[in-house]
Amino acid sequence: MSYLRQMEAIIFCGIQATGKTTFFKEKFFKTHIRISLDQLNTRNKELKFIETCILTFHPFVIDNTNPSQEERAKYIAIAKANKFKVIGYYFQSKLTDALERNSLRFGKEKIPEIGIKGTYRRLNLPSVDEGFDELYYVTAENNTFTVKEWSNEI
């Protein structure tokens, strides 16, 4: 079946203001559905979008912070159960850099500092052992993203 190559579930991981949505726009906008609680607001709507992607064999990106293994596990489980390839992207999460980038945001885009710090405290590095088929490390510098193969030596 030709669609098997495209059956990808991509899971972003990293604190707010680390470039996840910008990365999505640059790399996946034309090929994957973006699933984000920032847009959908409820877990029920999020699940409906995931189910639709699964049913239509459409690749998707989970564009949330996903700081803990538990939060990532539910996405990995549903993707694996439906034979989707699971790819993780961890966005370098330096708290000071994220707070600085966030300070340049306006309106709903700007996240309360306490929210970013709370996510940072819950952040656990992802691991291939969680069920990822591929895992990458993303850094952003001067509005340019660099993607590297995962290594546990971050």
Secondary structure as a PSIPRED ss2 file (coil, helix, strand):
# PSIPRED VFORMAT (PSIPRED V4.0)

   1 M C   1.000  0.000  0.000
   2 S H   0.000  1.000  0.000
   3 Y H   0.000  1.000  0.000
   4 L H   0.000  1.000  0.000
   5 R H   0.000  1.000  0.000
   6 Q H   0.000  1.000  0.000
   7 M C   1.000  0.000  0.000
   8 E E   0.000  0.000  1.000
   9 A E   0.000  0.000  1.000
  10 I E   0.000  0.000  1.000
  11 I E   0.000  0.000  1.000
  12 F E   0.000  0.000  1.000
  13 C E   0.000  0.000  1.000
  14 G C   1.000  0.000  0.000
  15 I C   1.000  0.000  0.000
  16 Q C   1.000  0.000  0.000
  17 A C   1.000  0.000  0.000
  18 T C   1.000  0.000  0.000
  19 G C   1.000  0.000  0.000
  20 K H   0.000  1.000  0.000
  21 T H   0.000  1.000  0.000
  22 T H   0.000  1.000  0.000
  23 F H   0.000  1.000  0.000
  24 F H   0.000  1.000  0.000
  25 K H   0.000  1.000  0.000
  26 E H   0.000  1.000  0.000
  27 K H   0.000  1.000  0.000
  28 F C   1.000  0.000  0.000
  29 F C   1.000  0.000  0.000
  30 K C   1.000  0.000  0.000
  31 T C   1.000  0.000  0.000
  32 H C   1.000  0.000  0.000
  33 I E   0.000  0.000  1.000
  34 R E   0.000  0.000  1.000
  35 I E   0.000  0.000  1.000
  36 S C   1.000  0.000  0.000
  37 L H   0.000  1.000  0.000
  38 D H   0.000  1.000  0.000
  39 Q H   0.000  1.000  0.000
  40 L H   0.000  1.000  0.000
  41 N C   1.000  0.000  0.000
  42 T C   1.000  0.000  0.000
  43 R H   0.000  1.000  0.000
  44 N H   0.000  1.000  0.000
  45 K H   0.000  1.000  0.000
  46 E H   0.000  1.000  0.000
  47 L H   0.000  1.000  0.000
  48 K H   0.000  1.000  0.000
  49 F H   0.000  1.000  0.000
  50 I H   0.000  1.000  0.000
  51 E H   0.000  1.000  0.000
  52 T H   0.000  1.000  0.000
  53 C H   0.000  1.000  0.000
  54 I H   0.000  1.000  0.000
  55 L H   0.000  1.000  0.000
  56 T C   1.000  0.000  0.000
  57 F C   1.000  0.000  0.000
  58 H C   1.000  0.000  0.000
  59 P C   1.000  0.000  0.000
  60 F E   0.000  0.000  1.000
  61 V E   0.000  0.000  1.000
  62 I E   0.000  0.000  1.000
  63 D C   1.000  0.000  0.000
  64 N C   1.000  0.000  0.000
  65 T C   1.000  0.000  0.000
  66 N C   1.000  0.000  0.000
  67 P C   1.000  0.000  0.000
  68 S C   1.000  0.000  0.000
  69 Q H   0.000  1.000  0.000
  70 E H   0.000  1.000  0.000
  71 E H   0.000  1.000  0.000
  72 R H   0.000  1.000  0.000
  73 A H   0.000  1.000  0.000
  74 K H   0.000  1.000  0.000
  75 Y H   0.000  1.000  0.000
  76 I H   0.000  1.000  0.000
  77 A H   0.000  1.000  0.000
  78 I H   0.000  1.000  0.000
  79 A H   0.000  1.000  0.000
  80 K H   0.000  1.000  0.000
  81 A H   0.000  1.000  0.000
  82 N C   1.000  0.000  0.000
  83 K C   1.000  0.000  0.000
  84 F C   1.000  0.000  0.000
  85 K E   0.000  0.000  1.000
  86 V E   0.000  0.000  1.000
  87 I E   0.000  0.000  1.000
  88 G E   0.000  0.000  1.000
  89 Y E   0.000  0.000  1.000
  90 Y E   0.000  0.000  1.000
  91 F E   0.000  0.000  1.000
  92 Q C   1.000  0.000  0.000
  93 S C   1.000  0.000  0.000
  94 K C   1.000  0.000  0.000
  95 L H   0.000  1.000  0.000
  96 T H   0.000  1.000  0.000
  97 D H   0.000  1.000  0.000
  98 A H   0.000  1.000  0.000
  99 L H   0.000  1.000  0.000
 100 E H   0.000  1.000  0.000
 101 R H   0.000  1.000  0.000
 102 N H   0.000  1.000  0.000
 103 S H   0.000  1.000  0.000
 104 L C   1.000  0.000  0.000
 105 R C   1.000  0.000  0.000
 106 F C   1.000  0.000  0.000
 107 G H   0.000  1.000  0.000
 108 K H   0.000  1.000  0.000
 109 E H   0.000  1.000  0.000
 110 K C   1.000  0.000  0.000
 111 I C   1.000  0.000  0.000
 112 P C   1.000  0.000  0.000
 113 E H   0.000  1.000  0.000
 114 I H   0.000  1.000  0.000
 115 G H   0.000  1.000  0.000
 116 I H   0.000  1.000  0.000
 117 K H   0.000  1.000  0.000
 118 G H   0.000  1.000  0.000
 119 T H   0.000  1.000  0.000
 120 Y H   0.000  1.000  0.000
 121 R H   0.000  1.000  0.000
 122 R H   0.000  1.000  0.000
 123 L C   1.000  0.000  0.000
 124 N C   1.000  0.000  0.000
 125 L C   1.000  0.000  0.000
 126 P C   1.000  0.000  0.000
 127 S C   1.000  0.000  0.000
 128 V H   0.000  1.000  0.000
 129 D H   0.000  1.000  0.000
 130 E H   0.000  1.000  0.000
 131 G C   1.000  0.000  0.000
 132 F C   1.000  0.000  0.000
 133 D C   1.000  0.000  0.000
 134 E E   0.000  0.000  1.000
 135 L E   0.000  0.000  1.000
 136 Y E   0.000  0.000  1.000
 137 Y E   0.000  0.000  1.000
 138 V E   0.000  0.000  1.000
 139 T E   0.000  0.000  1.000
 140 A E   0.000  0.000  1.000
 141 E E   0.000  0.000  1.000
 142 N C   1.000  0.000  0.000
 143 N C   1.000  0.000  0.000
 144 T E   0.000  0.000  1.000
 145 F E   0.000  0.000  1.000
 146 T E   0.000  0.000  1.000
 147 V E   0.000  0.000  1.000
 148 K E   0.000  0.000  1.000
 149 E E   0.000  0.000  1.000
 150 W C   1.000  0.000  0.000
 151 S C   1.000  0.000  0.000
 152 N C   1.000  0.000  0.000
 153 E C   1.000  0.000  0.000
 154 I C   1.000  0.000  0.000
